[in-house]
Amino acid sequence: MATPTRGQGFDPGSRWAEAREAFAALWNAAPDLGAAAEAAGRSESATRARATWLRQQGYRLKRMPTRPHADGTTRRIERLLRQGVPVPVIVRRLKVSKQYLYRLRKRLDAEHGQAEATGH
């Protein structure tokens, strides 16, 4: 039996397009990166890389929520920021990225601003 060719109506590109659409739907339906990776049957890093590539190809994929540090690092960072410890000291002490620290500080500043506005 002969393998179908493009001239006979077979388009191998459509199979890949369907796979990309399926991945995009899976990604957008998943609550977080871990669930998307599990559903895709890939590692988290491979799943994130695939999503990045699809975004570059023009697919609209949601941003996955960030995960809290499992060891309570976020709570320690918040406590140190509230105490007024400088960012470089926290980076050295807890071995976290400056970017993560500044993002947390921005969130805390926004929460603090809302609490002052409501009088709490």
A tleap script that builds the chain and sets N, CA, C and O, in Angstrom:
source leaprc.protein.ff14SB
mol = sequence {
  NMET ALA THR PRO THR ARG GLY GLN GLY PHE
  ASP PRO GLY SER ARG TRP ALA GLU ALA ARG
  GLU ALA PHE ALA ALA LEU TRP ASN ALA ALA
  PRO ASP LEU GLY ALA ALA ALA GLU ALA ALA
  GLY ARG SER GLU SER ALA THR ARG ALA ARG
  ALA THR TRP LEU ARG GLN GLN GLY TYR ARG
  LEU LYS ARG MET PRO THR ARG PRO HIE ALA
  ASP GLY THR THR ARG ARG ILE GLU ARG LEU
  LEU ARG GLN GLY VAL PRO VAL PRO VAL ILE
  VAL ARG ARG LEU LYS VAL SER LYS GLN TYR
  LEU TYR ARG LEU ARG LYS ARG LEU ASP ALA
  GLU HIE GLY GLN ALA GLU ALA THR GLY CHIE
}
set mol.1.N position { 0.843 -1.170 0.000 }
set mol.1.CA position { 0.000 0.000 0.000 }
set mol.1.C position { 0.895 1.241 0.000 }
set mol.1.O position { 1.838 1.322 0.787 }
set mol.2.N position { 0.616 2.172 -0.844 }
set mol.2.CA position { 1.437 3.367 -0.977 }
set mol.2.C position { 1.071 4.383 0.096 }
set mol.2.O position { -0.079 4.464 0.528 }
set mol.3.N position { 2.069 5.157 0.518 }
set mol.3.CA position { 1.849 6.227 1.486 }
set mol.3.C position { 1.242 7.421 0.767 }
set mol.3.O position { 1.721 7.796 -0.304 }
set mol.4.N position { 0.208 8.025 1.323 }
set mol.4.CA position { -0.398 9.182 0.656 }
set mol.4.C position { 0.599 10.335 0.561 }
set mol.4.O position { 1.434 10.505 1.449 }
set mol.5.N position { 0.520 11.103 -0.478 }
set mol.5.CA position { 1.403 12.252 -0.672 }
set mol.5.C position { 0.568 13.520 -0.725 }
set mol.5.O position { -0.661 13.482 -0.668 }
set mol.6.N position { 1.263 14.640 -0.837 }
set mol.6.CA position { 0.565 15.928 -0.885 }
set mol.6.C position { -0.387 15.995 -2.072 }
set mol.6.O position { -1.478 16.553 -1.963 }
set mol.7.N position { 0.017 15.437 -3.188 }
set mol.7.CA position { -0.836 15.453 -4.374 }
set mol.7.C position { -2.126 14.679 -4.175 }
set mol.7.O position { -3.105 14.914 -4.884 }
set mol.8.N position { -2.139 13.760 -3.220 }
set mol.8.CA position { -3.333 12.968 -2.943 }
set mol.8.C position { -4.152 13.543 -1.780 }
set mol.8.O position { -5.038 12.875 -1.246 }
set mol.9.N position { -3.850 14.774 -1.401 }
set mol.9.CA position { -4.646 15.413 -0.351 }
set mol.9.C position { -4.075 15.270 1.050 }
set mol.9.O position { -4.724 15.676 2.014 }
set mol.10.N position { -2.898 14.712 1.193 }
set mol.10.CA position { -2.290 14.554 2.509 }
set mol.10.C position { -1.391 15.749 2.790 }
set mol.10.O position { -0.504 16.060 1.995 }
set mol.11.N position { -1.611 16.413 3.903 }
set mol.11.CA position { -0.804 17.573 4.269 }
set mol.11.C position { -0.176 17.323 5.634 }
set mol.11.O position { -0.858 17.440 6.652 }
set mol.12.N position { 1.116 16.978 5.676 }
set mol.12.CA position { 1.743 16.710 6.973 }
set mol.12.C position { 1.770 17.941 7.881 }
set mol.12.O position { 1.813 17.797 9.102 }
set mol.13.N position { 1.745 19.127 7.316 }
set mol.13.CA position { 1.743 20.344 8.127 }
set mol.13.C position { 0.487 20.511 8.949 }
set mol.13.O position { 0.521 21.124 10.016 }
set mol.14.N position { -0.625 19.972 8.468 }
set mol.14.CA position { -1.870 20.122 9.218 }
set mol.14.C position { -1.823 19.332 10.523 }
set mol.14.O position { -2.426 19.726 11.521 }
set mol.15.N position { -1.109 18.226 10.503 }
set mol.15.CA position { -0.986 17.434 11.729 }
set mol.15.C position { -0.235 18.242 12.784 }
set mol.15.O position { -0.594 18.219 13.961 }
set mol.16.N position { 0.817 18.961 12.358 }
set mol.16.CA position { 1.582 19.770 13.309 }
set mol.16.C position { 0.774 20.975 13.773 }
set mol.16.O position { 0.865 21.388 14.929 }
set mol.17.N position { -0.008 21.529 12.869 }
set mol.17.CA position { -0.860 22.659 13.252 }
set mol.17.C position { -1.888 22.220 14.294 }
set mol.17.O position { -2.173 22.948 15.244 }
set mol.18.N position { -2.429 21.043 14.107 }
set mol.18.CA position { -3.384 20.512 15.092 }
set mol.18.C position { -2.716 20.295 16.440 }
set mol.18.O position { -3.311 20.561 17.484 }
set mol.19.N position { -1.477 19.812 16.415 }
set mol.19.CA position { -0.745 19.592 17.666 }
set mol.19.C position { -0.469 20.924 18.366 }
set mol.19.O position { -0.560 21.012 19.590 }
set mol.20.N position { -0.135 21.952 17.599 }
set mol.20.CA position { 0.100 23.273 18.199 }
set mol.20.C position { -1.189 23.827 18.804 }
set mol.20.O position { -1.177 24.379 19.904 }
set mol.21.N position { -2.291 23.678 18.087 }
set mol.21.CA position { -3.581 24.150 18.609 }
set mol.21.C position { -3.966 23.388 19.880 }
set mol.21.O position { -4.469 23.976 20.838 }
set mol.22.N position { -3.724 22.079 19.876 }
set mol.22.CA position { -4.050 21.268 21.051 }
set mol.22.C position { -3.207 21.696 22.249 }
set mol.22.O position { -3.713 21.789 23.368 }
set mol.23.N position { -1.914 21.959 22.011 }
set mol.23.CA position { -1.053 22.397 23.110 }
set mol.23.C position { -1.514 23.751 23.638 }
set mol.23.O position { -1.546 23.965 24.850 }
set mol.24.N position { -1.873 24.665 22.737 }
set mol.24.CA position { -2.330 25.986 23.162 }
set mol.24.C position { -3.596 25.863 24.020 }
set mol.24.O position { -3.730 26.548 25.034 }
set mol.25.N position { -4.508 25.001 23.617 }
set mol.25.CA position { -5.739 24.802 24.391 }
set mol.25.C position { -5.422 24.194 25.759 }
set mol.25.O position { -5.997 24.589 26.773 }
set mol.26.N position { -4.506 23.237 25.773 }
set mol.26.CA position { -4.107 22.588 27.020 }
set mol.26.C position { -3.465 23.608 27.954 }
set mol.26.O position { -3.780 23.644 29.143 }
set mol.27.N position { -2.570 24.434 27.426 }
set mol.27.CA position { -1.886 25.451 28.223 }
set mol.27.C position { -2.886 26.446 28.815 }
set mol.27.O position { -2.826 26.759 30.004 }
set mol.28.N position { -3.789 26.933 27.995 }
set mol.28.CA position { -4.740 27.942 28.450 }
set mol.28.C position { -5.757 27.388 29.447 }
set mol.28.O position { -6.323 28.142 30.238 }
set mol.29.N position { -5.992 26.077 29.413 }
set mol.29.CA position { -6.952 25.470 30.337 }
set mol.29.C position { -6.318 25.087 31.673 }
set mol.29.O position { -7.027 24.916 32.664 }
set mol.30.N position { -4.991 24.951 31.711 }
set mol.30.CA position { -4.308 24.494 32.927 }
set mol.30.C position { -4.226 25.622 33.958 }
set mol.30.O position { -4.022 26.781 33.597 }
set mol.31.N position { -4.385 25.280 35.242 }
set mol.31.CA position { -4.318 26.316 36.275 }
set mol.31.C position { -2.901 26.792 36.562 }
set mol.31.O position { -2.708 27.933 36.984 }
set mol.32.N position { -1.900 25.929 36.338 }
set mol.32.CA position { -0.514 26.320 36.574 }
set mol.32.C position { 0.420 25.510 35.684 }
set mol.32.O position { -0.018 24.615 34.960 }
set mol.33.N position { 1.703 25.829 35.744 }
set mol.33.CA position { 2.683 25.179 34.881 }
set mol.33.C position { 2.782 23.685 35.163 }
set mol.33.O position { 2.909 22.891 34.231 }
set mol.34.N position { 2.726 23.295 36.413 }
set mol.34.CA position { 2.817 21.880 36.759 }
set mol.34.C position { 1.692 21.064 36.142 }
set mol.34.O position { 1.916 19.964 35.638 }
set mol.35.N position { 0.493 21.603 36.184 }
set mol.35.CA position { -0.654 20.898 35.604 }
set mol.35.C position { -0.539 20.832 34.088 }
set mol.35.O position { -0.888 19.819 33.481 }
set mol.36.N position { -0.051 21.907 33.475 }
set mol.36.CA position { 0.122 21.906 32.018 }
set mol.36.C position { 1.174 20.881 31.606 }
set mol.36.O position { 0.993 20.161 30.624 }
set mol.37.N position { 2.270 20.816 32.355 }
set mol.37.CA position { 3.336 19.862 32.040 }
set mol.37.C position { 2.842 18.430 32.192 }
set mol.37.O position { 3.136 17.569 31.363 }
set mol.38.N position { 2.098 18.188 33.248 }
set mol.38.CA position { 1.569 16.842 33.467 }
set mol.38.C position { 0.611 16.440 32.353 }
set mol.38.O position { 0.666 15.314 31.858 }
set mol.39.N position { -0.258 17.350 31.963 }
set mol.39.CA position { -1.221 17.057 30.902 }
set mol.39.C position { -0.520 16.853 29.555 }
set mol.39.O position { -0.966 16.049 28.737 }
set mol.40.N position { 0.571 17.576 29.330 }
set mol.40.CA position { 1.298 17.458 28.069 }
set mol.40.C position { 2.244 16.263 28.064 }
set mol.40.O position { 2.725 15.853 27.008 }
set mol.41.N position { 2.511 15.705 29.244 }
set mol.41.CA position { 3.436 14.576 29.327 }
set mol.41.C position { 4.878 14.998 29.116 }
set mol.41.O position { 5.679 14.238 28.573 }
set mol.42.N position { 5.213 16.216 29.548 }
set mol.42.CA position { 6.558 16.765 29.394 }
set mol.42.C position { 7.033 17.300 30.730 }
set mol.42.O position { 6.267 17.405 31.688 }
set mol.43.N position { 8.322 17.638 30.774 }
set mol.43.CA position { 8.843 18.294 31.963 }
set mol.43.C position { 8.353 19.743 31.964 }
set mol.43.O position { 7.903 20.257 30.941 }
set mol.44.N position { 8.447 20.389 33.119 }
set mol.44.CA position { 8.008 21.777 33.206 }
set mol.44.C position { 8.853 22.674 32.307 }
set mol.44.O position { 8.325 23.576 31.657 }
set mol.45.N position { 10.157 22.430 32.269 }
set mol.45.CA position { 11.010 23.287 31.439 }
set mol.45.C position { 10.709 23.087 29.954 }
set mol.45.O position { 10.720 24.052 29.190 }
set mol.46.N position { 10.442 21.853 29.536 }
set mol.46.CA position { 10.104 21.599 28.137 }
set mol.46.C position { 8.748 22.217 27.786 }
set mol.46.O position { 8.557 22.728 26.682 }
set mol.47.N position { 7.824 22.165 28.720 }
set mol.47.CA position { 6.499 22.741 28.494 }
set mol.47.C position { 6.585 24.263 28.385 }
set mol.47.O position { 5.946 24.864 27.521 }
set mol.48.N position { 7.369 24.879 29.258 }
set mol.48.CA position { 7.540 26.327 29.206 }
set mol.48.C position { 8.230 26.740 27.905 }
set mol.48.O position { 7.867 27.749 27.300 }
set mol.49.N position { 9.225 25.959 27.478 }
set mol.49.CA position { 9.929 26.262 26.230 }
set mol.49.C position { 8.987 26.163 25.035 }
set mol.49.O position { 9.044 26.988 24.123 }
set mol.50.N position { 8.132 25.165 25.042 }
set mol.50.CA position { 7.159 25.007 23.954 }
set mol.50.C position { 6.202 26.201 23.915 }
set mol.50.O position { 5.882 26.714 22.843 }
set mol.51.N position { 5.753 26.636 25.088 }
set mol.51.CA position { 4.852 27.788 25.158 }
set mol.51.C position { 5.553 29.051 24.651 }
set mol.51.O position { 4.947 29.856 23.944 }
set mol.52.N position { 6.812 29.224 25.005 }
set mol.52.CA position { 7.572 30.378 24.535 }
set mol.52.C position { 7.672 30.363 23.017 }
set mol.52.O position { 7.476 31.389 22.366 }
set mol.53.N position { 7.972 29.214 22.464 }
set mol.53.CA position { 8.092 29.087 21.007 }
set mol.53.C position { 6.755 29.391 20.326 }
set mol.53.O position { 6.719 30.083 19.309 }
set mol.54.N position { 5.666 28.877 20.882 }
set mol.54.CA position { 4.359 29.127 20.283 }
set mol.54.C position { 3.985 30.607 20.365 }
set mol.54.O position { 3.366 31.138 19.442 }
set mol.55.N position { 4.351 31.275 21.452 }
set mol.55.CA position { 4.095 32.718 21.541 }
set mol.55.C position { 4.850 33.449 20.432 }
set mol.55.O position { 4.326 34.382 19.822 }
set mol.56.N position { 6.079 33.017 20.182 }
set mol.56.CA position { 6.866 33.633 19.116 }
set mol.56.C position { 6.236 33.385 17.745 }
set mol.56.O position { 6.432 34.174 16.821 }
set mol.57.N position { 5.494 32.312 17.612 }
set mol.57.CA position { 4.824 31.990 16.360 }
set mol.57.C position { 3.473 32.703 16.232 }
set mol.57.O position { 2.794 32.585 15.212 }
set mol.58.N position { 3.092 33.446 17.281 }
set mol.58.CA position { 1.870 34.234 17.205 }
set mol.58.C position { 0.681 33.677 17.969 }
set mol.58.O position { -0.400 34.264 17.925 }
set mol.59.N position { 0.848 32.563 18.668 }
set mol.59.CA position { -0.258 32.010 19.457 }
set mol.59.C position { -0.434 32.843 20.722 }
set mol.59.O position { 0.541 33.316 21.306 }
set mol.60.N position { -1.680 33.018 21.135 }
set mol.60.CA position { -1.971 33.756 22.361 }
set mol.60.C position { -2.126 32.751 23.501 }
set mol.60.O position { -3.099 32.000 23.562 }
set mol.61.N position { -1.151 32.757 24.394 }
set mol.61.CA position { -1.156 31.853 25.543 }
set mol.61.C position { -1.139 32.680 26.821 }
set mol.61.O position { -0.467 33.709 26.900 }
set mol.62.N position { -1.879 32.222 27.813 }
set mol.62.CA position { -1.952 32.967 29.067 }
set mol.62.C position { -0.628 32.874 29.817 }
set mol.62.O position { 0.175 31.970 29.586 }
set mol.63.N position { -0.422 33.812 30.703 }
set mol.63.CA position { 0.745 33.771 31.586 }
set mol.63.C position { 0.394 32.889 32.780 }
set mol.63.O position { -0.663 33.047 33.390 }
set mol.64.N position { 1.262 31.987 33.096 }
set mol.64.CA position { 1.024 31.114 34.240 }
set mol.64.C position { 1.353 31.857 35.532 }
set mol.64.O position { 2.277 32.669 35.562 }
set mol.65.N position { 0.604 31.584 36.596 }
set mol.65.CA position { 0.901 32.240 37.871 }
set mol.65.C position { 2.244 31.763 38.420 }
set mol.65.O position { 2.656 30.627 38.185 }
set mol.66.N position { 2.910 32.634 39.143 }
set mol.66.CA position { 4.183 32.245 39.741 }
set mol.66.C position { 3.917 31.340 40.933 }
set mol.66.O position { 2.859 31.397 41.560 }
set mol.67.N position { 4.885 30.521 41.222 }
set mol.67.CA position { 4.750 29.616 42.363 }
set mol.67.C position { 5.426 30.210 43.576 }
set mol.67.O position { 6.486 30.825 43.456 }
set mol.68.N position { 4.834 30.036 44.740 }
set mol.68.CA position { 5.535 30.470 45.941 }
set mol.68.C position { 6.683 29.512 46.233 }
set mol.68.O position { 6.631 28.339 45.862 }
set mol.69.N position { 7.707 30.009 46.892 }
set mol.69.CA position { 8.797 29.133 47.288 }
set mol.69.C position { 8.268 28.132 48.314 }
set mol.69.O position { 7.591 28.512 49.270 }
set mol.70.N position { 8.574 26.875 48.114 }
set mol.70.CA position { 8.056 25.826 48.991 }
set mol.70.C position { 8.664 25.890 50.392 }
set mol.70.O position { 8.053 25.417 51.349 }
set mol.71.N position { 9.848 26.464 50.522 }
set mol.71.CA position { 10.526 26.469 51.820 }
set mol.71.C position { 10.226 27.702 52.664 }
set mol.71.O position { 10.878 27.917 53.686 }
set mol.72.N position { 9.264 28.506 52.266 }
set mol.72.CA position { 8.897 29.679 53.044 }
set mol.72.C position { 9.769 30.892 52.781 }
set mol.72.O position { 9.739 31.851 53.552 }
set mol.73.N position { 10.543 30.868 51.710 }
set mol.73.CA position { 11.436 31.975 51.389 }
set mol.73.C position { 10.655 33.276 51.207 }
set mol.73.O position { 11.101 34.337 51.644 }
set mol.74.N position { 9.510 33.194 50.574 }
set mol.74.CA position { 8.718 34.399 50.327 }
set mol.74.C position { 8.346 35.079 51.638 }
set mol.74.O position { 8.443 36.301 51.754 }
set mol.75.N position { 7.929 34.309 52.607 }
set mol.75.CA position { 7.558 34.891 53.909 }
set mol.75.C position { 8.770 35.537 54.588 }
set mol.75.O position { 8.655 36.605 55.190 }
set mol.76.N position { 9.932 34.883 54.487 }
set mol.76.CA position { 11.147 35.461 55.088 }
set mol.76.C position { 11.528 36.765 54.397 }
set mol.76.O position { 11.911 37.734 55.052 }
set mol.77.N position { 11.422 36.785 53.062 }
set mol.77.CA position { 11.740 38.002 52.312 }
set mol.77.C position { 10.800 39.125 52.728 }
set mol.77.O position { 11.244 40.244 52.983 }
set mol.78.N position { 9.507 38.834 52.800 }
set mol.78.CA position { 8.534 39.857 53.193 }
set mol.78.C position { 8.843 40.398 54.580 }
set mol.78.O position { 8.774 41.605 54.809 }
set mol.79.N position { 9.183 39.510 55.504 }
set mol.79.CA position { 9.501 39.942 56.869 }
set mol.79.C position { 10.729 40.865 56.872 }
set mol.79.O position { 10.729 41.902 57.535 }
set mol.80.N position { 11.774 40.480 56.126 }
set mol.80.CA position { 12.989 41.297 56.078 }
set mol.80.C position { 12.735 42.641 55.399 }
set mol.80.O position { 13.273 43.661 55.830 }
set mol.81.N position { 11.922 42.653 54.344 }
set mol.81.CA position { 11.601 43.920 53.682 }
set mol.81.C position { 10.835 44.847 54.621 }
set mol.81.O position { 11.082 46.052 54.645 }
set mol.82.N position { 9.902 44.284 55.397 }
set mol.82.CA position { 9.145 45.107 56.351 }
set mol.82.C position { 10.051 45.679 57.441 }
set mol.82.O position { 9.797 46.765 57.963 }
set mol.83.N position { 11.117 44.933 57.781 }
set mol.83.CA position { 12.065 45.406 58.794 }
set mol.83.C position { 13.021 46.454 58.235 }
set mol.83.O position { 13.775 47.074 58.986 }
set mol.84.N position { 12.991 46.656 56.905 }
set mol.84.CA position { 13.842 47.671 56.300 }
set mol.84.C position { 15.233 47.186 55.923 }
set mol.84.O position { 16.129 47.999 55.694 }
set mol.85.N position { 15.427 45.869 55.855 }
set mol.85.CA position { 16.732 45.330 55.463 }
set mol.85.C position { 16.958 45.653 53.983 }
set mol.85.O position { 16.059 45.437 53.171 }
set mol.86.N position { 18.142 46.168 53.611 }
set mol.86.CA position { 18.406 46.519 52.210 }
set mol.86.C position { 18.361 45.304 51.283 }
set mol.86.O position { 18.682 44.183 51.679 }
set mol.87.N position { 17.953 45.559 50.041 }
set mol.87.CA position { 17.803 44.483 49.053 }
set mol.87.C position { 19.096 43.689 48.861 }
set mol.87.O position { 19.034 42.460 48.874 }
set mol.88.N position { 20.262 44.317 48.685 }
set mol.88.CA position { 21.478 43.522 48.469 }
set mol.88.C position { 21.783 42.553 49.624 }
set mol.88.O position { 22.309 41.461 49.410 }
set mol.89.N position { 21.448 42.967 50.830 }
set mol.89.CA position { 21.682 42.095 51.995 }
set mol.89.C position { 20.765 40.879 51.927 }
set mol.89.O position { 21.199 39.758 52.189 }
set mol.90.N position { 19.507 41.096 51.578 }
set mol.90.CA position { 18.563 39.982 51.479 }
set mol.90.C position { 18.979 39.026 50.362 }
set mol.90.O position { 18.893 37.808 50.520 }
set mol.91.N position { 19.431 39.577 49.235 }
set mol.91.CA position { 19.881 38.746 48.110 }
set mol.91.C position { 21.013 37.831 48.565 }
set mol.91.O position { 20.998 36.633 48.283 }
set mol.92.N position { 21.996 38.395 49.269 }
set mol.92.CA position { 23.129 37.584 49.741 }
set mol.92.C position { 22.697 36.576 50.802 }
set mol.92.O position { 23.132 35.425 50.791 }
set mol.93.N position { 21.850 37.015 51.705 }
set mol.93.CA position { 21.467 36.157 52.825 }
set mol.93.C position { 20.612 34.973 52.382 }
set mol.93.O position { 20.835 33.847 52.826 }
set mol.94.N position { 19.628 35.224 51.505 }
set mol.94.CA position { 18.683 34.170 51.128 }
set mol.94.C position { 18.963 33.559 49.755 }
set mol.94.O position { 18.304 32.601 49.350 }
set mol.95.N position { 19.948 34.123 49.037 }
set mol.95.CA position { 20.320 33.596 47.722 }
set mol.95.C position { 19.128 33.554 46.760 }
set mol.95.O position { 18.822 32.516 46.172 }
set mol.96.N position { 18.469 34.701 46.615 }
set mol.96.CA position { 17.360 34.861 45.669 }
set mol.96.C position { 17.752 35.942 44.673 }
set mol.96.O position { 18.684 36.707 44.922 }
set mol.97.N position { 17.056 36.012 43.561 }
set mol.97.CA position { 17.384 37.003 42.549 }
set mol.97.C position { 16.867 38.387 42.950 }
set mol.97.O position { 15.858 38.520 43.643 }
set mol.98.N position { 17.586 39.404 42.492 }
set mol.98.CA position { 17.152 40.782 42.757 }
set mol.98.C position { 15.787 41.032 42.136 }
set mol.98.O position { 14.944 41.712 42.721 }
set mol.99.N position { 15.575 40.477 40.942 }
set mol.99.CA position { 14.314 40.698 40.254 }
set mol.99.C position { 13.139 40.182 41.075 }
set mol.99.O position { 12.111 40.849 41.187 }
set mol.100.N position { 13.296 38.986 41.652 }
set mol.100.CA position { 12.237 38.415 42.472 }
set mol.100.C position { 11.977 39.302 43.691 }
set mol.100.O position { 10.832 39.546 44.072 }
set mol.101.N position { 13.055 39.770 44.280 }
set mol.101.CA position { 12.946 40.603 45.466 }
set mol.101.C position { 12.228 41.919 45.169 }
set mol.101.O position { 11.347 42.335 45.922 }
set mol.102.N position { 12.609 42.569 44.071 }
set mol.102.CA position { 11.964 43.833 43.710 }
set mol.102.C position { 10.490 43.632 43.356 }
set mol.102.O position { 9.658 44.496 43.633 }
set mol.103.N position { 10.168 42.483 42.739 }
set mol.103.CA position { 8.767 42.200 42.429 }
set mol.103.C position { 7.958 42.046 43.724 }
set mol.103.O position { 6.842 42.556 43.829 }
set mol.104.N position { 8.527 41.344 44.702 }
set mol.104.CA position { 7.844 41.200 45.990 }
set mol.104.C position { 7.691 42.551 46.680 }
set mol.104.O position { 6.640 42.850 47.248 }
set mol.105.N position { 8.743 43.366 46.627 }
set mol.105.CA position { 8.681 44.671 47.275 }
set mol.105.C position { 7.608 45.557 46.637 }
set mol.105.O position { 6.899 46.287 47.329 }
set mol.106.N position { 7.502 45.483 45.322 }
set mol.106.CA position { 6.473 46.258 44.628 }
set mol.106.C position { 5.080 45.810 45.059 }
set mol.106.O position { 4.197 46.638 45.282 }
set mol.107.N position { 4.885 44.476 45.177 }
set mol.107.CA position { 3.587 43.959 45.617 }
set mol.107.C position { 3.284 44.397 47.044 }
set mol.107.O position { 2.158 44.792 47.348 }
set mol.108.N position { 4.287 44.327 47.922 }
set mol.108.CA position { 4.077 44.749 49.309 }
set mol.108.C position { 3.762 46.232 49.392 }
set mol.108.O position { 2.912 46.646 50.180 }
set mol.109.N position { 4.452 47.043 48.572 }
set mol.109.CA position { 4.167 48.480 48.569 }
set mol.109.C position { 2.737 48.747 48.127 }
set mol.109.O position { 2.058 49.609 48.686 }
set mol.110.N position { 2.279 48.006 47.121 }
set mol.110.CA position { 0.902 48.179 46.642 }
set mol.110.C position { -0.090 47.759 47.724 }
set mol.110.O position { -1.090 48.442 47.943 }
set mol.111.N position { 0.177 46.643 48.402 }
set mol.111.CA position { -0.717 46.190 49.478 }
set mol.111.C position { -0.721 47.189 50.629 }
set mol.111.O position { -1.767 47.459 51.219 }
set mol.112.N position { 0.443 47.734 50.945 }
set mol.112.CA position { 0.543 48.706 52.034 }
set mol.112.C position { -0.233 49.971 51.688 }
set mol.112.O position { -0.893 50.558 52.546 }
set mol.113.N position { -0.150 50.386 50.429 }
set mol.113.CA position { -0.894 51.560 49.975 }
set mol.113.C position { -2.394 51.357 50.078 }
set mol.113.O position { -3.129 52.275 50.443 }
set mol.114.N position { -2.847 50.154 49.757 }
set mol.114.CA position { -4.283 49.865 49.846 }
set mol.114.C position { -4.715 49.829 51.304 }
set mol.114.O position { -5.811 50.284 51.631 }
set mol.115.N position { -3.875 49.297 52.184 }
set mol.115.CA position { -4.239 49.223 53.591 }
set mol.115.C position { -4.333 50.629 54.195 }
set mol.115.O position { -5.209 50.887 55.020 }
set mol.116.N position { -3.431 51.546 53.786 }
set mol.116.CA position { -3.505 52.917 54.301 }
set mol.116.C position { -4.753 53.631 53.789 }
set mol.116.O position { -5.355 54.429 54.508 }
set mol.117.N position { -5.137 53.347 52.560 }
set mol.117.CA position { -6.318 53.986 51.978 }
set mol.117.C position { -7.599 53.538 52.682 }
set mol.117.O position { -8.550 54.310 52.802 }
set mol.118.N position { -7.618 52.288 53.146 }
set mol.118.CA position { -8.819 51.776 53.820 }
set mol.118.C position { -8.763 52.007 55.322 }
set mol.118.O position { -9.752 51.773 56.016 }
set mol.119.N position { -7.607 52.470 55.844 }
set mol.119.CA position { -7.500 52.766 57.258 }
set mol.119.C position { -7.119 51.575 58.114 }
set mol.119.O position { -7.267 51.627 59.335 }
set mol.120.N position { -6.632 50.501 57.507 }
set mol.120.CA position { -6.247 49.312 58.297 }
set mol.120.C position { -4.785 49.340 58.625 }
set mol.120.O position { -4.282 48.427 59.281 }
savepdb mol mol.pdb
quit
